[in-house]
Amino acid sequence: MQTWYQRDEASESDDSESDLLRALVRQELFLHYQPVVDLKSGKIIGVEALLRWNHPEEGVQLPKDFLMIAEKGGAVSSIEEWILHTACKQNKKWQEEGLSPFVVSVNISAFPLIQADLV
């Protein structure tokens, strides 16, 4: 039998997961690109794509504040697919604007690495 606080935690988790899925649809998730710099030359040799959520009520949220919910609820695969697509699209745009190709690093969970369709 569940106690009142277990039901509240489950309900809160369900609400948070729903908020995350809506965030994808509402385009509240975005990537912040942090430069990777070669220390010898001082040149930017790549970027790391960092996920952020512009929560409508709480402002910009870091992944540590919401990815555990996505992993527990199964929404993480949809979010990671969006991250990969968005980072690749941005890299292509930079190249079309005349920048030389460079590495774009994206953090993903281990689960997609075992999927046959990751590439």
MMTF fields as JSON, N, C-alpha, C and O atoms, coordinates in Angstrom:
{
  "mmtfVersion": "1.0.0",
  "mmtfProducer": "UNKNOWN",
  "numBonds": 475,
  "numAtoms": 476,
  "numGroups": 119,
  "numChains": 1,
  "numModels": 1,
  "chainsPerModel": [1],
  "groupsPerChain": [119],
  "chainIdList": ["A"],
  "bondAtomList": [4, 2, 8, 6, 12, 10, 16, 14, 20, 18, 24, 22, 28, 26, 32, 30, 36, 34, 40, 38, 44, 42, 48, 46, 52, 50, 56, 54, 60, 58, 64, 62, 68, 66, 72, 70, 76, 74, 80, 78, 84, 82, 88, 86, 92, 90, 96, 94, 100, 98, 104, 102, 108, 106, 112, 110, 116, 114, 120, 118, 124, 122, 128, 126, 132, 130, 136, 134, 140, 138, 144, 142, 148, 146, 152, 150, 156, 154, 160, 158, 164, 162, 168, 166, 172, 170, 176, 174, 180, 178, 184, 182, 188, 186, 192, 190, 196, 194, 200, 198, 204, 202, 208, 206, 212, 210, 216, 214, 220, 218, 224, 222, 228, 226, 232, 230, 236, 234, 240, 238, 244, 242, 248, 246, 252, 250, 256, 254, 260, 258, 264, 262, 268, 266, 272, 270, 276, 274, 280, 278, 284, 282, 288, 286, 292, 290, 296, 294, 300, 298, 304, 302, 308, 306, 312, 310, 316, 314, 320, 318, 324, 322, 328, 326, 332, 330, 336, 334, 340, 338, 344, 342, 348, 346, 352, 350, 356, 354, 360, 358, 364, 362, 368, 366, 372, 370, 376, 374, 380, 378, 384, 382, 388, 386, 392, 390, 396, 394, 400, 398, 404, 402, 408, 406, 412, 410, 416, 414, 420, 418, 424, 422, 428, 426, 432, 430, 436, 434, 440, 438, 444, 442, 448, 446, 452, 450, 456, 454, 460, 458, 464, 462, 468, 466, 472, 470],
  "bondOrderList": [1, 1, 1, 1, 1, 1, 1, 1, 1, 1, 1, 1, 1, 1, 1, 1, 1, 1, 1, 1, 1, 1, 1, 1, 1, 1, 1, 1, 1, 1, 1, 1, 1, 1, 1, 1, 1, 1, 1, 1, 1, 1, 1, 1, 1, 1, 1, 1, 1, 1, 1, 1, 1, 1, 1, 1, 1, 1, 1, 1, 1, 1, 1, 1, 1, 1, 1, 1, 1, 1, 1, 1, 1, 1, 1, 1, 1, 1, 1, 1, 1, 1, 1, 1, 1, 1, 1, 1, 1, 1, 1, 1, 1, 1, 1, 1, 1, 1, 1, 1, 1, 1, 1, 1, 1, 1, 1, 1, 1, 1, 1, 1, 1, 1, 1, 1, 1, 1],
  "groupList": [{"groupName": "MET", "atomNameList": ["N", "CA", "C", "O"], "elementList": ["N", "C", "C", "O"], "formalChargeList": [0, 0, 0, 0], "bondAtomList": [1, 0, 2, 1, 3, 2], "bondOrderList": [1, 1, 2], "singleLetterCode": "M", "chemCompType": "L-PEPTIDE LINKING"}, {"groupName": "GLN", "atomNameList": ["N", "CA", "C", "O"], "elementList": ["N", "C", "C", "O"], "formalChargeList": [0, 0, 0, 0], "bondAtomList": [1, 0, 2, 1, 3, 2], "bondOrderList": [1, 1, 2], "singleLetterCode": "Q", "chemCompType": "L-PEPTIDE LINKING"}, {"groupName": "THR", "atomNameList": ["N", "CA", "C", "O"], "elementList": ["N", "C", "C", "O"], "formalChargeList": [0, 0, 0, 0], "bondAtomList": [1, 0, 2, 1, 3, 2], "bondOrderList": [1, 1, 2], "singleLetterCode": "T", "chemCompType": "L-PEPTIDE LINKING"}, {"groupName": "TRP", "atomNameList": ["N", "CA", "C", "O"], "elementList": ["N", "C", "C", "O"], "formalChargeList": [0, 0, 0, 0], "bondAtomList": [1, 0, 2, 1, 3, 2], "bondOrderList": [1, 1, 2], "singleLetterCode": "W", "chemCompType": "L-PEPTIDE LINKING"}, {"groupName": "TYR", "atomNameList": ["N", "CA", "C", "O"], "elementList": ["N", "C", "C", "O"], "formalChargeList": [0, 0, 0, 0], "bondAtomList": [1, 0, 2, 1, 3, 2], "bondOrderList": [1, 1, 2], "singleLetterCode": "Y", "chemCompType": "L-PEPTIDE LINKING"}, {"groupName": "ARG", "atomNameList": ["N", "CA", "C", "O"], "elementList": ["N", "C", "C", "O"], "formalChargeList": [0, 0, 0, 0], "bondAtomList": [1, 0, 2, 1, 3, 2], "bondOrderList": [1, 1, 2], "singleLetterCode": "R", "chemCompType": "L-PEPTIDE LINKING"}, {"groupName": "ASP", "atomNameList": ["N", "CA", "C", "O"], "elementList": ["N", "C", "C", "O"], "formalChargeList": [0, 0, 0, 0], "bondAtomList": [1, 0, 2, 1, 3, 2], "bondOrderList": [1, 1, 2], "singleLetterCode": "D", "chemCompType": "L-PEPTIDE LINKING"}, {"groupName": "GLU", "atomNameList": ["N", "CA", "C", "O"], "elementList": ["N", "C", "C", "O"], "formalChargeList": [0, 0, 0, 0], "bondAtomList": [1, 0, 2, 1, 3, 2], "bondOrderList": [1, 1, 2], "singleLetterCode": "E", "chemCompType": "L-PEPTIDE LINKING"}, {"groupName": "ALA", "atomNameList": ["N", "CA", "C", "O"], "elementList": ["N", "C", "C", "O"], "formalChargeList": [0, 0, 0, 0], "bondAtomList": [1, 0, 2, 1, 3, 2], "bondOrderList": [1, 1, 2], "singleLetterCode": "A", "chemCompType": "L-PEPTIDE LINKING"}, {"groupName": "SER", "atomNameList": ["N", "CA", "C", "O"], "elementList": ["N", "C", "C", "O"], "formalChargeList": [0, 0, 0, 0], "bondAtomList": [1, 0, 2, 1, 3, 2], "bondOrderList": [1, 1, 2], "singleLetterCode": "S", "chemCompType": "L-PEPTIDE LINKING"}, {"groupName": "LEU", "atomNameList": ["N", "CA", "C", "O"], "elementList": ["N", "C", "C", "O"], "formalChargeList": [0, 0, 0, 0], "bondAtomList": [1, 0, 2, 1, 3, 2], "bondOrderList": [1, 1, 2], "singleLetterCode": "L", "chemCompType": "L-PEPTIDE LINKING"}, {"groupName": "VAL", "atomNameList": ["N", "CA", "C", "O"], "elementList": ["N", "C", "C", "O"], "formalChargeList": [0, 0, 0, 0], "bondAtomList": [1, 0, 2, 1, 3, 2], "bondOrderList": [1, 1, 2], "singleLetterCode": "V", "chemCompType": "L-PEPTIDE LINKING"}, {"groupName": "PHE", "atomNameList": ["N", "CA", "C", "O"], "elementList": ["N", "C", "C", "O"], "formalChargeList": [0, 0, 0, 0], "bondAtomList": [1, 0, 2, 1, 3, 2], "bondOrderList": [1, 1, 2], "singleLetterCode": "F", "chemCompType": "L-PEPTIDE LINKING"}, {"groupName": "HIS", "atomNameList": ["N", "CA", "C", "O"], "elementList": ["N", "C", "C", "O"], "formalChargeList": [0, 0, 0, 0], "bondAtomList": [1, 0, 2, 1, 3, 2], "bondOrderList": [1, 1, 2], "singleLetterCode": "H", "chemCompType": "L-PEPTIDE LINKING"}, {"groupName": "PRO", "atomNameList": ["N", "CA", "C", "O"], "elementList": ["N", "C", "C", "O"], "formalChargeList": [0, 0, 0, 0], "bondAtomList": [1, 0, 2, 1, 3, 2], "bondOrderList": [1, 1, 2], "singleLetterCode": "P", "chemCompType": "L-PEPTIDE LINKING"}, {"groupName": "LYS", "atomNameList": ["N", "CA", "C", "O"], "elementList": ["N", "C", "C", "O"], "formalChargeList": [0, 0, 0, 0], "bondAtomList": [1, 0, 2, 1, 3, 2], "bondOrderList": [1, 1, 2], "singleLetterCode": "K", "chemCompType": "L-PEPTIDE LINKING"}, {"groupName": "GLY", "atomNameList": ["N", "CA", "C", "O"], "elementList": ["N", "C", "C", "O"], "formalChargeList": [0, 0, 0, 0], "bondAtomList": [1, 0, 2, 1, 3, 2], "bondOrderList": [1, 1, 2], "singleLetterCode": "G", "chemCompType": "PEPTIDE LINKING"}, {"groupName": "ILE", "atomNameList": ["N", "CA", "C", "O"], "elementList": ["N", "C", "C", "O"], "formalChargeList": [0, 0, 0, 0], "bondAtomList": [1, 0, 2, 1, 3, 2], "bondOrderList": [1, 1, 2], "singleLetterCode": "I", "chemCompType": "L-PEPTIDE LINKING"}, {"groupName": "ASN", "atomNameList": ["N", "CA", "C", "O"], "elementList": ["N", "C", "C", "O"], "formalChargeList": [0, 0, 0, 0], "bondAtomList": [1, 0, 2, 1, 3, 2], "bondOrderList": [1, 1, 2], "singleLetterCode": "N", "chemCompType": "L-PEPTIDE LINKING"}, {"groupName": "CYS", "atomNameList": ["N", "CA", "C", "O"], "elementList": ["N", "C", "C", "O"], "formalChargeList": [0, 0, 0, 0], "bondAtomList": [1, 0, 2, 1, 3, 2], "bondOrderList": [1, 1, 2], "singleLetterCode": "C", "chemCompType": "L-PEPTIDE LINKING"}],
  "groupTypeList": [0, 1, 2, 3, 4, 1, 5, 6, 7, 8, 9, 7, 9, 6, 6, 9, 7, 9, 6, 10, 10, 5, 8, 10, 11, 5, 1, 7, 10, 12, 10, 13, 4, 1, 14, 11, 11, 6, 10, 15, 9, 16, 15, 17, 17, 16, 11, 7, 8, 10, 10, 5, 3, 18, 13, 14, 7, 7, 16, 11, 1, 10, 14, 15, 6, 12, 10, 0, 17, 8, 7, 15, 16, 16, 8, 11, 9, 9, 17, 7, 7, 3, 17, 10, 13, 2, 8, 19, 15, 1, 18, 15, 15, 3, 1, 7, 7, 16, 10, 9, 14, 12, 11, 11, 9, 11, 18, 17, 9, 8, 12, 14, 10, 17, 1, 8, 6, 10, 11],
  "groupIdList": [1, 2, 3, 4, 5, 6, 7, 8, 9, 10, 11, 12, 13, 14, 15, 16, 17, 18, 19, 20, 21, 22, 23, 24, 25, 26, 27, 28, 29, 30, 31, 32, 33, 34, 35, 36, 37, 38, 39, 40, 41, 42, 43, 44, 45, 46, 47, 48, 49, 50, 51, 52, 53, 54, 55, 56, 57, 58, 59, 60, 61, 62, 63, 64, 65, 66, 67, 68, 69, 70, 71, 72, 73, 74, 75, 76, 77, 78, 79, 80, 81, 82, 83, 84, 85, 86, 87, 88, 89, 90, 91, 92, 93, 94, 95, 96, 97, 98, 99, 100, 101, 102, 103, 104, 105, 106, 107, 108, 109, 110, 111, 112, 113, 114, 115, 116, 117, 118, 119],
  "secStructList": [7, 7, 7, 2, 2, 2, 2, 2, 2, 2, 2, 2, 2, 2, 2, 2, 2, 2, 2, 2, 2, 2, 2, 2, 2, 6, 6, 7, 3, 3, 3, 3, 3, 3, 3, 3, 3, 7, 6, 6, 6, 7, 7, 3, 3, 3, 3, 3, 3, 3, 3, 3, 3, 3, 3, 6, 6, 6, 3, 3, 3, 7, 4, 4, 4, 6, 2, 2, 2, 2, 2, 2, 2, 6, 6, 2, 2, 2, 2, 2, 2, 2, 2, 2, 2, 2, 2, 2, 2, 2, 2, 2, 2, 2, 2, 2, 6, 6, 7, 7, 7, 7, 3, 3, 3, 3, 7, 7, 7, 1, 4, 4, 4, 4, 1, 6, 6, 7, 7],
  "xCoordList": [0.831, 0.0, 0.886, 1.84, 0.558, 1.315, 0.848, -0.339, 1.813, 1.471, 1.169, 1.397, 0.666, 0.313, 1.532, 1.417, 2.716, 3.886, 4.447, 5.037, 4.276, 4.711, 3.847, 4.351, 2.572, 1.677, 2.034, 2.038, 2.332, 2.712, 3.997, 4.1, 4.991, 6.254, 6.025, 6.591, 5.201, 4.919, 4.185, 4.488, 3.221, 2.476, 3.386, 3.281, 4.286, 5.226, 6.16, 6.464, 6.617, 7.499, 6.774, 7.344, 5.512, 4.7, 4.505, 4.614, 4.216, 4.042, 5.324, 5.288, 6.458, 7.742, 8.074, 8.589, 7.777, 8.031, 7.138, 7.599, 5.888, 4.98, 5.478, 5.418, 5.971, 6.535, 7.71, 7.854, 8.548, 9.705, 9.284, 9.846, 8.31, 7.844, 7.205, 7.377, 6.475, 5.908, 7.014, 6.887, 8.093, 9.221, 9.813, 10.228, 9.853, 10.331, 9.419, 9.889, 8.128, 7.148, 7.151, 7.051, 7.263, 7.214, 8.561, 8.681, 9.555, 10.901, 11.512, 12.139, 11.317, 11.903, 13.31, 14.08, 13.644, 14.998, 15.894, 15.47, 17.138, 18.088, 19.483, 19.733, 20.386, 21.777, 22.643, 22.534, 23.485, 24.493, 25.8, 26.164, 26.505, 27.738, 28.938, 29.203, 29.648, 30.832, 32.065, 32.263, 32.89, 34.055, 35.088, 35.281, 35.741, 36.881, 38.098, 38.166, 39.053, 40.176, 41.475, 41.754, 42.266, 43.608, 44.49, 44.633, 45.072, 45.839, 47.12, 47.581, 47.693, 48.925, 48.643, 49.319, 47.646, 47.383, 46.363, 46.332, 45.532, 44.471, 43.272, 42.332, 43.296, 42.2, 41.092, 41.332, 39.886, 38.745, 38.817, 38.825, 38.867, 38.968, 37.685, 37.59, 36.725, 35.459, 34.545, 34.87, 33.397, 32.451, 31.814, 31.764, 31.335, 30.549, 29.124, 28.886, 28.185, 26.777, 26.211, 26.172, 25.773, 25.263, 23.765, 23.322, 23.009, 21.556, 21.117, 21.652, 20.138, 19.499, 17.997, 17.545, 17.236, 15.782, 15.374, 15.608, 14.769, 14.242, 12.825, 11.842, 12.751, 11.467, 10.646, 11.153, 9.374, 8.565, 8.357, 8.123, 8.438, 8.207, 9.483, 9.602, 10.438, 11.622, 12.89, 13.956, 12.796, 13.971, 14.85, 14.416, 16.08, 16.99, 17.393, 17.873, 17.183, 17.486, 18.663, 18.758, 19.549, 20.659, 20.206, 19.234, 20.893, 20.49, 20.392, 19.543, 21.245, 21.196, 19.843, 19.468, 19.107, 17.811, 16.656, 15.557, 16.894, 15.761, 16.074, 15.14, 17.317, 17.598, 17.279, 16.917, 17.404, 17.053, 15.574, 15.21, 14.742, 13.312, 13.108, 12.309, 13.834, 13.716, 14.18, 13.57, 15.251, 15.764, 14.786, 14.559, 14.21, 13.266, 11.992, 11.432, 11.544, 10.275, 10.381, 9.358, 11.584, 11.743, 11.784, 11.868, 11.727, 11.742, 13.154, 13.329, 14.16, 15.543, 15.893, 16.673, 15.346, 15.683, 15.168, 15.85, 13.988, 13.456, 14.301, 14.569, 14.715, 15.535, 16.901, 17.398, 17.511, 18.826, 18.755, 19.671, 17.691, 17.512, 17.436, 18.038, 16.703, 16.6, 17.964, 18.331, 18.716, 20.052, 20.954, 21.58, 21.021, 21.885, 21.467, 22.312, 20.18, 19.677, 20.007, 20.477, 19.765, 19.98, 21.457, 21.809, 22.327, 23.769, 24.305, 25.118, 23.86, 24.304, 23.797, 24.534, 22.567, 21.986, 22.756, 23.023, 23.108, 23.862, 25.265, 25.752, 25.912, 27.241, 27.197, 28.075, 26.192, 26.03, 25.831, 26.401, 25.029, 24.788, 26.087, 26.351, 26.903, 28.184, 29.075, 29.75, 29.07, 29.892, 29.367, 30.153, 28.047, 27.46, 27.785, 27.823, 28.018, 28.377, 29.874, 30.342, 30.63, 32.041, 33.025, 34.234, 32.55, 33.48, 34.035, 33.339, 35.27, 35.87, 35.186, 34.757, 35.085, 34.489, 35.307, 36.536, 34.613, 35.283, 34.412, 33.265, 34.971, 34.3, 33.194, 33.385, 32.034, 30.937, 30.696, 30.27, 30.97, 30.798, 29.409, 28.91, 28.798, 27.461, 27.485, 27.951, 26.989, 26.888, 25.576, 24.51, 25.669, 24.469, 24.622, 25.729, 23.509, 23.557, 24.07, 24.185, 24.368, 24.91, 23.878, 24.252, 22.61, 21.573, 21.604, 21.55, 21.687, 21.693, 22.904, 22.863, 23.959, 25.153, 24.928, 25.637, 23.959, 23.688, 22.57, 22.271, 21.959, 20.906, 21.54, 22.529, 20.979, 21.508, 21.34, 22.076, 20.386, 20.075, 20.684, 20.245, 21.684, 22.273, 22.859, 22.648, 23.588, 24.241, 23.187, 23.518],
  "yCoordList": [-1.176, 0.0, 1.254, 1.349, 2.206, 3.44, 4.417, 4.51, 5.137, 6.189, 7.458, 7.505, 8.477, 9.733, 10.384, 10.962, 10.307, 10.972, 10.214, 10.832, 8.875, 8.125, 8.471, 8.566, 8.657, 9.04, 10.437, 10.684, 11.349, 12.706, 12.711, 13.44, 11.905, 11.828, 11.264, 11.767, 10.225, 9.629, 10.626, 10.747, 11.341, 12.34, 13.467, 13.932, 13.913, 14.985, 14.545, 15.328, 13.292, 12.76, 12.693, 13.044, 12.239, 12.18, 13.574, 13.766, 14.547, 15.934, 16.466, 17.118, 16.192, 16.671, 16.049, 16.721, 14.762, 14.095, 14.687, 14.91, 14.938, 15.565, 16.951, 17.337, 17.699, 19.025, 18.921, 19.745, 17.908, 17.723, 17.418, 17.971, 16.552, 16.216, 17.436, 17.656, 18.221, 19.459, 20.451, 21.21, 20.437, 21.334, 21.065, 21.993, 19.803, 19.464, 20.067, 20.681, 19.889, 20.395, 21.922, 22.522, 22.538, 24.0, 24.673, 25.897, 23.866, 24.351, 25.14, 26.181, 24.625, 25.242, 24.721, 25.344, 23.568, 23.042, 23.74, 24.054, 23.983, 24.57, 24.074, 23.543, 24.255, 23.858, 25.101, 26.063, 25.05, 26.095, 25.482, 24.387, 26.169, 25.635, 26.252, 27.449, 25.401, 25.831, 25.537, 24.393, 26.532, 26.298, 25.374, 25.382, 24.582, 23.767, 24.424, 24.54, 24.851, 25.649, 24.852, 24.2, 24.912, 24.329, 25.26, 26.438, 24.739, 25.582, 26.135, 27.212, 25.41, 25.892, 27.06, 28.088, 26.888, 27.907, 28.949, 30.058, 28.596, 29.497, 29.476, 30.251, 28.587, 28.506, 27.583, 26.61, 27.928, 27.058, 25.871, 26.038, 24.668, 23.459, 22.633, 21.6, 23.088, 22.377, 23.047, 24.088, 22.43, 22.904, 21.703, 20.606, 21.93, 20.925, 21.445, 22.554, 20.648, 21.019, 20.651, 19.478, 21.665, 21.475, 21.769, 22.847, 20.81, 20.929, 21.859, 21.822, 22.691, 23.555, 23.548, 23.271, 23.853, 23.951, 25.329, 25.687, 26.092, 27.399, 27.19, 27.37, 26.809, 26.502, 27.791, 28.816, 27.74, 28.96, 29.618, 30.824, 28.85, 29.407, 29.515, 30.394, 28.613, 28.554, 29.05, 29.051, 29.467, 29.963, 28.841, 27.695, 29.182, 28.22, 27.151, 27.453, 25.895, 24.747, 23.969, 23.803, 23.497, 22.654, 21.198, 20.834, 20.359, 18.952, 18.219, 17.343, 18.565, 17.881, 18.065, 17.285, 19.104, 19.38, 18.629, 18.59, 18.022, 17.385, 16.082, 15.361, 15.751, 14.55, 13.257, 12.267, 13.241, 12.033, 11.694, 10.522, 12.702, 12.495, 11.901, 10.982, 12.431, 11.931, 10.483, 9.683, 10.145, 8.774, 7.8, 6.709, 8.188, 7.315, 7.108, 6.012, 8.159, 8.088, 7.645, 7.432, 7.503, 7.047, 8.155, 7.873, 9.402, 10.521, 10.84, 11.614, 10.247, 10.591, 10.273, 11.006, 9.208, 8.867, 9.933, 10.262, 10.469, 11.543, 12.805, 13.487, 13.108, 14.295, 14.13, 15.06, 12.956, 12.733, 12.769, 13.268, 12.253, 12.326, 13.797, 14.186, 14.594, 16.025, 16.704, 17.515, 16.362, 16.952, 16.645, 17.548, 15.385, 14.989, 15.69, 16.207, 15.709, 16.36, 17.854, 18.393, 18.51, 19.952, 20.307, 21.27, 19.54, 19.817, 19.619, 20.416, 18.572, 18.336, 19.439, 19.912, 19.838, 20.909, 22.219, 22.932, 22.532, 23.747, 23.682, 24.677, 22.53, 22.37, 22.575, 23.225, 22.03, 22.216, 23.698, 24.205, 24.385, 25.809, 26.604, 27.487, 26.289, 26.979, 26.764, 27.687, 25.539, 25.257, 26.013, 26.522, 26.09, 26.847, 28.337, 29.04, 28.815, 30.215, 30.468, 31.594, 29.4, 29.565, 29.12, 29.212, 28.644, 28.142, 26.789, 25.994, 26.537, 25.23, 24.184, 24.48, 22.959, 21.892, 21.681, 21.735, 21.443, 21.123, 20.158, 19.897, 19.64, 18.637, 19.282, 20.329, 18.628, 19.01, 17.813, 16.75, 17.996, 16.925, 17.008, 18.088, 15.843, 15.748, 14.634, 13.529, 14.926, 13.91, 13.157, 13.76, 11.835, 11.003, 9.894, 9.595, 9.297, 8.183, 6.936, 6.931, 5.908, 4.683, 3.922, 3.19, 4.078, 3.283, 3.402, 2.373, 4.614, 4.699, 4.031, 3.683, 3.858, 3.245, 1.784, 1.248, 1.138, -0.261, -0.418, -1.533, 0.68, 0.631, 0.561, 1.242, -0.247, -0.405, 0.824, 0.994, 1.684, 2.823, 4.153, 5.219, 4.103, 5.333, 6.18, 7.393, 5.581, 6.347, 7.057, 7.764],
  "zCoordList": [0.0, 0.0, 0.0, 0.772, -0.871, -0.938, 0.131, 0.446, 0.676, 1.626, 0.849, -0.36, 1.508, 0.838, 0.201, -0.88, 0.849, 0.291, -0.91, -1.796, -0.962, -2.135, -3.34, -4.46, -3.122, -4.22, -4.717, -5.923, -3.796, -4.187, -4.992, -5.978, -4.589, -5.324, -6.72, -7.691, -6.832, -8.134, -9.018, -10.205, -8.444, -9.2, -9.656, -10.791, -8.772, -9.111, -10.228, -11.128, -10.176, -11.207, -12.549, -13.582, -12.535, -13.757, -14.341, -15.553, -13.478, -13.93, -14.547, -15.591, -13.909, -14.405, -15.753, -16.647, -15.894, -17.178, -18.266, -19.386, -17.957, -18.916, -19.299, -20.466, -18.313, -18.579, -19.545, -20.448, -19.351, -20.229, -21.659, -22.605, -21.82, -23.165, -23.828, -25.027, -23.053, -23.59, -23.951, -24.911, -23.178, -23.445, -24.821, -25.515, -25.213, -26.557, -27.622, -28.58, -27.446, -28.408, -28.442, -29.512, -27.291, -27.193, -27.485, -27.427, -27.793, -28.111, -26.951, -27.15, -25.745, -24.56, -24.289, -23.559, -24.886, -24.746, -25.751, -26.864, -25.351, -26.278, -25.95, -24.868, -26.9, -26.709, -26.554, -27.315, -25.569, -25.348, -25.832, -25.404, -26.713, -27.279, -26.569, -26.673, -25.85, -25.107, -25.956, -26.366, -26.227, -27.08, -26.432, -25.216, -27.278, -26.87, -27.523, -28.747, -26.703, -27.191, -27.11, -26.104, -28.184, -28.192, -27.358, -27.685, -26.296, -25.382, -26.01, -25.629, -26.962, -27.602, -28.545, -28.497, -29.392, -30.421, -29.979, -30.513, -29.009, -28.587, -29.523, -29.346, -30.524, -31.496, -30.991, -30.277, -31.388, -31.092, -32.049, -33.268, -31.474, -32.294, -32.27, -32.932, -31.519, -31.425, -30.423, -29.851, -30.225, -29.223, -28.544, -29.101, -27.346, -26.654, -26.567, -26.088, -27.03, -26.991, -25.627, -25.253, -24.89, -23.535, -23.498, -23.893, -23.026, -22.975, -21.857, -20.749, -22.167, -21.186, -21.437, -22.547, -20.403, -20.518, -20.035, -18.881, -20.914, -20.537, -20.017, -20.736, -18.758, -18.12, -18.017, -17.561, -18.441, -18.469, -17.105, -17.034, -16.032, -14.699, -13.865, -13.011, -14.117, -13.267, -13.948, -13.333, -15.191, -15.897, -16.428, -16.542, -16.749, -17.36, -16.345, -15.253, -16.736, -15.891, -16.481, -17.697, -15.62, -16.021, -16.075, -15.413, -16.852, -16.97, -15.641, -15.479, -14.697, -13.392, -12.717, -11.842, -13.129, -12.526, -13.177, -12.624, -14.364, -15.039, -15.775, -16.124, -16.023, -16.804, -16.066, -16.701, -14.755, -13.994, -14.196, -14.3, -14.251, -14.487, -15.872, -16.051, -16.851, -18.228, -18.329, -19.038, -17.627, -17.655, -17.011, -17.534, -15.886, -15.182, -15.998, -16.019, -16.662, -17.372, -18.82, -19.471, -19.337, -20.711, -21.749, -22.944, -21.321, -22.273, -22.756, -23.697, -22.115, -22.442, -23.89, -24.497, -24.461, -25.845, -26.817, -27.788, -26.567, -27.415, -27.281, -28.27, -26.074, -25.832, -26.492, -27.128, -26.347, -26.953, -28.476, -29.129, -29.032, -30.484, -30.922, -31.923, -30.171, -30.484, -30.377, -31.227, -29.317, -29.125, -30.319, -30.874, -30.71, -31.828, -33.115, -33.846, -33.388, -34.602, -34.592, -35.594, -33.481, -33.363, -33.479, -34.161, -32.82, -32.878, -34.296, -34.764, -34.98, -36.362, -37.291, -38.157, -37.114, -37.933, -37.737, -38.704, -36.501, -36.216, -36.82, -37.357, -36.737, -37.306, -38.822, -39.389, -39.462, -40.911, -41.237, -42.203, -40.439, -40.648, -40.534, -41.35, -39.515, -39.361, -40.59, -41.045, -41.119, -42.298, -43.516, -44.315, -43.661, -44.767, -44.661, -45.671, -43.442, -43.219, -43.389, -43.223, -43.727, -44.037, -42.975, -43.188, -41.849, -40.833, -41.258, -41.891, -40.912, -41.185, -40.316, -39.201, -40.826, -39.996, -38.72, -38.739, -37.63, -36.368, -35.586, -35.947, -34.519, -33.701, -32.872, -32.253, -32.875, -31.984, -31.068, -31.519, -29.789, -28.81, -28.201, -27.885, -28.046, -27.465, -26.423, -26.698, -25.244, -24.197, -24.353, -24.476, -24.346, -24.386, -23.349, -22.902, -22.977, -22.038, -22.764, -23.989, -22.025, -22.605, -23.436, -24.353, -23.141, -23.808, -25.339, -26.012, -25.922, -27.379, -28.037, -29.217, -27.28, -27.848, -28.216, -29.068, -27.595, -27.916, -28.941, -29.367, -29.336, -30.339, -31.732, -32.005, -32.586, -33.929, -34.801, -35.773, -34.473, -35.356, -34.87, -35.303, -33.979, -33.466, -34.581, -34.598, -35.511, -36.572, -37.393, -38.345]
}
